[in-house]
Amino acid sequence: MMNAQIERYVALHRSFGRKFEVQERLLRLFAAYAHGFGDRHVTVERLHDWCRSASSPERG
């Protein structure tokens, strides 16, 4: 279900002339993560979990 919504969302932004490549990749990564838990819709809790699980560069 999320993939169909992503398709429409990306198509909308591209219709405005935006490339939207990085955003699409991130949306698809999140959808795959959520799908692994059986989620069909975005939840705040899952989004927070995904953000916490993402690696970030070391700060010096």
C-alpha positions as CSV (number, residue, x, y, z in Angstrom):
1,M,0.0,0.0,0.0
2,M,2.8,2.5,0.9
3,N,4.5,1.9,-2.5
4,A,1.4,3.0,-4.4
5,Q,1.2,6.1,-2.3
6,I,4.9,6.8,-2.8
7,E,4.4,6.4,-6.6
8,R,1.6,9.0,-6.6
9,Y,3.6,11.4,-4.3
10,V,6.7,11.2,-6.4
11,A,4.7,11.7,-9.6
12,L,3.1,14.8,-8.1
13,H,6.5,16.3,-7.2
14,R,8.0,15.4,-10.6
15,S,5.0,17.0,-12.3
16,F,6.2,20.3,-10.7
17,G,9.5,19.8,-12.4
18,R,11.4,18.5,-9.5
19,K,13.8,15.6,-9.8
20,F,12.9,14.2,-6.4
21,E,15.4,11.4,-6.6
22,V,16.9,11.5,-3.1
23,Q,13.5,11.9,-1.5
24,E,12.1,9.0,-3.5
25,R,15.0,6.8,-2.3
26,L,14.5,7.7,1.3
27,L,10.7,7.1,1.1
28,R,11.3,3.7,-0.5
29,L,13.8,2.8,2.2
30,F,11.3,3.7,4.9
31,A,8.6,1.7,3.2
32,A,10.8,-1.4,3.0
33,Y,11.6,-1.0,6.7
34,A,8.0,-0.6,7.7
35,H,6.9,-3.5,5.4
36,G,9.3,-5.7,7.3
37,F,7.1,-5.1,10.4
38,G,3.9,-5.7,8.4
39,D,2.9,-2.1,8.5
40,R,0.5,-0.9,5.8
41,H,0.4,2.7,6.9
42,V,2.9,5.2,8.3
43,T,2.9,5.6,12.1
44,V,4.9,8.1,14.1
45,E,6.3,5.3,16.2
46,R,7.7,3.4,13.2
47,L,9.1,6.6,11.7
48,H,10.9,7.4,15.0
49,D,12.2,3.8,15.1
50,W,13.5,4.1,11.6
51,C,15.2,7.4,12.3
52,R,16.9,6.1,15.4
53,S,18.1,3.0,13.5
54,A,19.7,5.0,10.7
55,S,23.4,5.5,10.9
56,S,24.8,9.0,11.1
57,P,28.3,10.3,10.6
58,E,30.6,10.7,13.6
59,R,30.7,14.3,14.9
60,G,34.1,15.5,15.8
